[in-house]
Amino acid sequence: MVQDSTVNEREVVEVLRRFKNERARHLKRKGDPWAFRQALLVVVELDTAAALERGVDIRVLNSFDVTVRADARLWVEEK
């Protein structure tokens, strides 16, 4: 992760580990990798809807998402 990450890096890494393990189990069961990717995107949309319902400003969500995407690109490039 990049140094100025938006949340606790250890927590992010732990969640990523869980997703990686779940993806591996899904593929081992001959699951469609596109189904896994689609599910991840659906989860993001569901989380967005839940945040908006709780009163989180869409501009705050968008700003967070832009920052996280930039962090993610840098993190992937470092690997």
Protein Blocks (a to p, Z undefined) as FASTA:
>chain_A
ZZkbcbdfklmmmmmmmmmmmmmmmmmnopafklmmmmmmmmmmmmmmmmmmnopafklm
mmmmmmmmmmmmmmmmmZZ
